[in-house]
Amino acid sequence: MELIDGGLSPAHGWHPGEELATKIRDHTAKLGVIGLGYVGLPLAVEMAQRGFRVTGIDIDGSKVESVNAGLSYVLDVPSHAVSSVVADGSLRATQSFGALELLDSIHICVPTPLRKTKDPDLSYIIAALEAVHNHLSPEKLIIVESTIYPGTTRELILPILERSGLTAGKDFFLAFSPERVDPGNKTYTTRNIPKIVGGVTPRCTEMASLLYQQIVETTIPVSSSESAEMVKLLENTFRSVNIALVNEMARMCRMFAVNVWEVIDAATTKPFGFMPFYPGPGVGGQCVPIDPFYLTWKARMNGFEPRLIELAAIINSQMPEFIVTRIADALNKKKKSIRGSRVLALGITYKRDVVDTRESPAVEVVRILIEQGADVSYSDPFIPKIDIAGRLLSSTSLNGELLQAIDCAVILTDHSAFNYSTLAADSALILDCRNALKNYSGENLFPL
């Protein structure tokens, strides 16, 4: 098999998928995306912008209506980008899985959360696959982007699809390509983040790679779907472990009366062998708190105890309690207790400048404060209302009068929209969990 001009060209004779490969190269292939969330919508828009006809499928009617109206609900996708491809007919959205019948390629981008027991919940992906199976026909390419444990594509997904009587690598093509979205990142987007691709057969890898070559700048094929699945889990487990390390360092530095931020900045000057990570109230989002559990669950199923990975998750999960302890320490300095004190949480999303509170440690900090009797309010320009511990809270506007009325402000998420000079000047007491006030040394600043 030779690769010519970014596409498949058989050196001798006929090979499976030639008709589909021609459609992909000509951009006449009809593409579909199941799940129009923070992964699926950017992918669908990117495909449409590259000249493909794209159908987005989602069971959430409000998302379908928004897309068809040319409106974006994902921070990283501007509405003008959606309206442009909807207006020229390149993108449409539907709730009907009947649309799968006419598609040449189907990308599955549905959630894969954890159950309360920290086991993988694959119910969304199985439901999507059953729909695909019902409309599977020869010359279709199925690509899974949802996070899954190693072996899922071959052990779970492949048997569901092959119940149709069709064979992967011959009649249809199946691959895994992990999403690598970083919400709020203005530099790295769907188009320029390298795309890992691993199929259940070499031909499946080639077909999936060919499609992504039309859409993204860099495609990186690996030897199998298992390797591609493991890549995603390594990336986010790497982050989880290193964040846990620096969170533990922050707690030790507090014990030794050392400024952890100064230590990290100084260590970063080493030109080799060190990569900076930063402490905070914990980890959040859809990936870092979740993905390591997919890996540890599968490891335990095979008799391996991934102690380091599990310990990292424990350390990170303990950070909200540590933050509340620091708030209590700060209030004690003023001869006050948490119960009855007015505490202002600054930022409620899991990271700066995103509209996302999934697994947010800031939410957990607020929940603990409420349970301990604090009078809690919050300010977040991205989240106007939120229910925490059975209480519906509304974001409050920051002003000098508010700041002077509270007993303690705590920076949980360092949104760029916050006026940190005003916060520093007007707060009677402020706990900075993100080093947002690194150039401020007032007596009202209480360190992490």
C-alpha positions in Angstrom: 0.0 0.0 0.0 1.4 3.4 -1.0 0.4 6.7 0.4 0.3 9.3 -2.4 -0.7 13.0 -2.0 -2.1 12.4 1.5 -4.4 9.6 0.3 -4.6 5.9 -0.2 -3.5 4.5 -3.6 -3.2 0.8 -4.0 0.0 -0.3 -5.7 -1.6 -3.4 -7.2 -5.2 -4.5 -7.5 -8.2 -3.6 -5.5 -8.3 -2.9 -1.8 -11.2 -2.6 0.6 -12.6 0.9 0.9 -11.4 2.3 -2.4 -14.8 3.8 -3.2 -14.9 5.5 0.3 -11.3 6.6 -0.1 -12.1 8.4 -3.3 -15.1 10.2 -1.7 -12.9 11.3 1.2 -10.2 12.6 -1.1 -12.8 14.4 -3.3 -14.5 15.8 -0.1 -17.8 14.3 -1.4 -18.0 11.9 1.6 -20.9 12.7 3.9 -19.7 12.9 7.5 -21.6 12.6 10.8 -20.9 13.4 14.4 -22.9 11.8 17.2 -22.7 14.1 20.3 -22.5 17.9 19.8 -20.8 18.9 23.0 -17.4 20.5 23.6 -15.7 17.8 21.4 -18.3 17.1 18.8 -19.4 20.6 17.8 -15.8 21.9 17.1 -15.1 18.8 15.1 -18.3 19.1 13.1 -17.6 22.8 12.3 -14.0 22.1 11.4 -15.2 19.3 9.0 -17.7 21.6 7.4 -15.2 24.4 7.0 -12.9 21.9 5.1 -15.6 21.4 2.5 -17.5 18.3 3.7 -21.2 17.9 4.2 -21.7 17.2 7.9 -24.6 16.0 9.9 -24.5 16.5 13.7 -26.7 14.2 15.8 -27.6 14.8 19.4 -30.5 13.7 21.7 -30.5 17.2 23.3 -33.1 19.2 21.3 -31.8 22.5 22.5 -28.4 21.8 21.0 -29.9 20.8 17.7 -32.0 24.0 17.6 -29.0 26.1 18.5 -26.8 24.6 15.7 -29.5 24.9 13.1 -30.0 28.5 14.1 -26.3 29.2 13.7 -25.7 29.7 17.4 -22.8 28.2 19.4 -23.0 27.1 23.0 -19.4 26.1 23.1 -16.9 28.8 24.2 -14.2 27.8 21.7 -16.6 27.9 18.7 -17.8 31.4 17.8 -21.4 31.6 16.6 -20.3 33.2 13.3 -18.3 30.0 12.5 -21.5 27.9 13.1 -23.8 30.3 11.2 -21.5 30.4 8.2 -21.4 26.6 7.6 -25.1 26.2 8.4 -26.0 29.0 5.9 -24.1 27.4 3.1 -25.6 24.0 3.8 -22.4 22.3 5.0 -23.7 21.6 8.5 -27.0 20.6 9.8 -28.1 19.0 13.1 -30.8 16.5 13.9 -32.1 14.3 16.8 -32.9 11.5 14.4 -30.5 8.6 14.2 -32.1 7.8 10.9 -29.6 10.3 9.4 -26.9 7.7 9.9 -28.2 5.7 6.9 -26.8 8.1 4.3 -23.5 8.9 6.1 -20.1 7.6 4.9 -18.2 8.4 8.1 -19.5 8.5 11.7 -17.6 10.1 14.6 -18.8 9.2 18.1 -18.2 12.0 20.6 -20.6 11.2 23.5 -19.8 11.4 27.2 -18.1 8.6 29.1 -18.5 9.5 32.7 -17.8 7.5 35.9 -20.4 5.8 38.0 -20.5 6.7 41.7 -18.4 3.6 42.3 -15.6 5.2 40.0 -16.2 2.5 37.4 -16.5 3.4 33.7 -20.0 4.2 32.5 -20.2 3.3 28.8 -24.0 3.5 28.5 -23.9 6.6 26.3 -21.4 5.1 23.9 -23.2 1.7 23.8 -26.5 3.5 22.9 -24.7 5.4 20.1 -23.2 2.2 18.8 -26.5 0.3 18.8 -27.9 3.1 16.6 -24.9 2.9 14.3 -25.3 -0.9 14.1 -28.9 -0.5 13.1 -27.8 1.6 10.1 -24.4 0.0 9.3 -23.7 -0.8 5.7 -20.5 -1.5 3.6 -18.1 1.3 3.0 -18.7 3.1 6.2 -16.0 4.5 8.5 -16.7 4.5 12.3 -14.3 6.5 14.5 -14.7 6.7 18.3 -13.3 9.9 20.0 -14.9 9.4 23.4 -12.5 8.4 26.2 -12.5 4.7 26.8 -10.3 2.1 28.6 -7.6 0.1 26.7 -9.3 -2.6 24.7 -12.8 -1.1 24.5 -12.7 -0.6 20.7 -11.8 -4.2 20.0 -13.5 -6.0 22.9 -16.8 -4.1 23.1 -17.3 -1.8 20.1 -16.2 -4.2 17.4 -18.5 -7.1 18.4 -21.5 -4.8 18.5 -20.9 -3.6 14.9 -19.9 -7.0 13.6 -23.3 -8.4 14.7 -24.4 -6.9 11.4 -22.6 -9.7 9.6 -20.1 -7.2 8.2 -16.4 -7.5 8.9 -14.1 -4.7 10.1 -11.2 -3.9 7.7 -13.1 -5.5 4.8 -16.7 -4.3 4.7 -16.5 -1.3 7.1 -13.7 0.4 9.0 -13.3 1.0 12.7 -10.8 3.2 14.5 -10.2 5.1 17.8 -8.9 8.7 17.8 -8.8 10.3 21.2 -10.1 13.9 21.5 -7.4 16.3 22.7 -9.6 19.4 23.2 -8.3 22.0 25.7 -11.2 24.3 26.4 -10.3 27.9 26.5 -7.0 27.4 24.7 -6.7 30.1 22.0 -3.5 28.6 20.5 -4.3 24.9 20.1 -7.5 24.0 18.4 -9.1 21.1 16.6 -7.2 21.9 13.4 -3.6 22.2 14.7 -3.6 19.6 17.6 -1.9 16.5 16.2 -4.5 13.7 15.8 -3.7 10.2 17.1 -5.3 7.4 15.0 -5.4 3.6 15.7 -7.6 1.1 13.9 -8.6 -2.4 14.7 -6.8 -3.4 11.4 -4.1 -1.7 9.4 -6.6 -0.9 6.7 -8.9 0.7 9.3 -6.0 2.9 10.5 -5.3 4.0 6.9 -8.9 4.9 6.2 -9.3 6.9 9.4 -5.9 8.6 8.8 -6.9 9.5 5.3 -10.0 11.3 6.6 -8.2 13.2 9.3 -5.6 14.3 6.8 -8.3 16.3 5.1 -9.3 18.0 8.3 -6.4 18.6 10.6 -2.8 19.6 10.1 -1.0 16.6 11.5 -2.1 13.0 11.7 -0.2 10.4 13.8 -1.1 6.8 13.1 -0.3 4.2 15.8 -0.2 0.4 15.5 -3.6 -0.4 17.0 -6.7 0.9 18.6 -5.3 -0.2 22.0 -2.3 2.1 21.6 -4.5 5.0 20.6 -6.7 4.4 23.7 -3.6 4.3 25.9 -2.2 7.5 24.6 -5.2 9.5 25.8 -5.1 7.9 29.3 -1.3 8.5 29.6 -1.7 12.1 28.7 -4.3 12.9 31.4 -2.8 10.5 34.0 0.5 12.4 33.5 -1.3 15.6 34.4 -3.1 14.1 37.3 0.0 12.6 38.9 2.1 15.8 38.4 -0.7 18.1 39.8 -0.9 15.8 42.8 2.8 16.1 43.3 2.7 19.9 43.3 -0.4 20.0 45.5 1.4 17.8 48.0 4.5 20.1 47.7 2.2 23.1 48.4 1.0 21.5 51.6 4.6 20.7 52.7 5.8 24.2 51.8 3.0 25.6 54.0 4.3 23.3 56.9 7.9 24.7 56.4 6.7 28.3 55.9 8.1 28.3 52.3 6.4 30.1 49.4 5.5 27.2 47.0 5.1 29.6 44.0 8.6 31.0 44.5 9.9 27.4 44.6 8.2 26.5 41.4 9.4 29.6 39.6 13.0 29.0 40.7 12.9 25.3 39.7 11.5 26.3 36.3 14.8 28.0 35.5 16.5 24.6 35.1 16.8 24.1 31.4 16.3 20.3 31.5 14.5 17.7 33.5 11.8 19.9 35.0 8.3 20.9 33.8 6.3 23.3 35.9 2.9 22.3 37.3 0.9 24.5 39.7 -1.1 23.8 42.8 -4.7 24.7 43.3 -8.0 23.7 44.9 -7.9 20.3 43.0 -8.5 19.1 39.5 -11.7 19.4 37.4 -13.1 19.1 33.9 -14.2 16.1 32.0 -10.7 14.5 31.5 -8.1 14.8 34.3 -10.3 13.7 37.2 -12.0 11.0 35.1 -9.5 9.4 32.7 -7.1 7.9 35.3 -10.0 5.9 36.7 -10.6 4.3 33.3 -7.0 3.1 33.3 -6.9 1.9 37.0 -10.2 0.1 36.6 -8.9 -1.9 33.6 -5.6 -2.5 35.3 -7.3 -4.0 38.4 -9.4 -6.2 36.1 -6.1 -7.6 34.9 -4.7 -8.1 38.4 -2.4 -5.0 38.4 -2.6 -2.5 41.3 -1.8 1.0 39.9 -0.9 2.5 43.3 0.8 5.7 42.1 -2.2 6.7 39.9 -4.7 5.9 42.5 -2.8 7.8 45.2 -2.6 10.9 42.9 -6.4 10.9 42.6 -6.7 10.7 46.4 -4.3 13.6 46.9 -6.1 15.8 44.4 -9.5 14.9 45.8 -8.4 16.1 49.3 -7.4 19.6 48.1 -10.9 21.2 48.6 -10.8 20.1 52.3 -7.3 21.6 52.6 -8.5 24.9 51.1 -11.4 25.1 53.6 -8.9 24.4 56.3 -6.8 27.3 55.1 -9.9 29.5 55.0 -10.5 28.5 58.6 -6.9 29.4 59.5 -7.3 32.8 57.9 -10.5 33.6 59.7 -9.0 32.4 63.0 -6.3 35.1 62.6 -9.2 37.5 62.7 -10.8 35.7 65.7 -13.6 34.4 63.6 -15.0 30.9 62.8 -16.2 29.6 59.5 -19.8 29.3 60.9 -21.5 32.6 60.3 -18.6 34.2 58.4 -19.3 35.7 55.0 -17.1 34.0 52.5 -16.9 35.1 48.8 -15.8 32.5 46.3 -14.1 34.0 43.3 -14.5 31.7 40.3 -16.6 28.5 40.3 -15.6 26.9 37.0 -12.9 24.2 36.9 -10.4 26.4 35.1 -10.0 30.0 34.1 -12.1 31.6 31.3 -14.3 28.5 30.5 -18.0 27.9 30.9 -17.7 24.6 32.6 -18.2 23.5 36.2 -17.9 19.7 35.6 -15.9 18.1 38.5 -14.9 21.7 39.5 -13.0 21.7 42.8 -14.3 25.2 43.4 -17.8 23.8 43.6 -16.7 21.3 46.2 -15.0 24.0 48.3 -18.3 26.0 48.3 -20.2 22.9 49.2 -18.0 22.2 52.2 -18.2 25.8 53.3 -22.0 25.7 53.2 -22.1 22.5 55.2 -19.8 24.1 57.8 -22.2 27.0 58.3 -20.5 29.8 56.3 -22.6 32.5 54.6 -21.2 31.8 51.1 -21.6 33.9 47.9 -19.7 33.7 44.7 -18.7 35.7 41.6 -18.1 34.1 38.2 -18.7 36.0 34.9 -19.3 32.6 33.1 -21.8 31.0 35.5 -24.8 33.3 36.4 -26.5 30.7 38.6 -25.6 27.3 40.1 -27.2 24.9 42.6 -24.7 23.7 45.3 -25.7 21.6 48.2 -29.4 22.2 47.5 -29.0 26.0 47.4 -29.5 28.1 44.2 -26.8 30.7 44.2 -26.4 33.6 41.8 -23.2 35.2 40.8 -22.7 38.6 42.3 -20.9 41.6 40.8 -17.7 42.6 42.3 -17.4 46.1 43.8 -15.8 47.7 46.8 -18.9 47.7 48.9 -19.3 43.9 48.5 -15.6 43.2 49.2 -15.6 45.4 52.3 -18.7 43.6 53.6 -17.3 40.0 53.5 -15.0 38.4 56.0 -12.9 36.4 53.6 -12.5 36.3 49.8 -11.0 33.2 48.2 -9.6 33.0 44.7 -10.6 29.6 43.4 -10.5 30.2 39.7 -8.3 33.0 38.3 -10.6 34.4 35.6 -8.9 37.1 33.5 -12.0 39.3 33.9 -11.5 39.8 37.6 -10.0 43.1 38.7 -7.3 41.8 41.0 -6.1 45.3 42.1 -9.6 46.0 43.5 -9.8 42.6 45.1 -6.5 43.2 46.9 -7.2 46.7 47.9 -10.8 46.2 49.2 -10.8 42.7 50.7 -10.4 42.5 54.5 -8.9 39.1 54.0 -8.1 37.2 50.9 -6.9 33.6 50.3 -5.2 33.2 46.9 -5.3 29.6 45.6 -4.0 30.5 42.1 -1.2 32.9 42.7 -3.2 35.6 41.0 -1.9 38.2 43.4 1.8 37.2 43.0 2.9 40.8 42.9 0.9 41.8 46.0 2.1 41.5 49.6 -0.5 43.3 51.7 -1.2 42.1 55.2 -4.7 41.1 54.2 -3.3 38.4 51.8 -3.3 34.9 53.3 -1.1 32.4 51.4 -2.1 29.0 50.1 
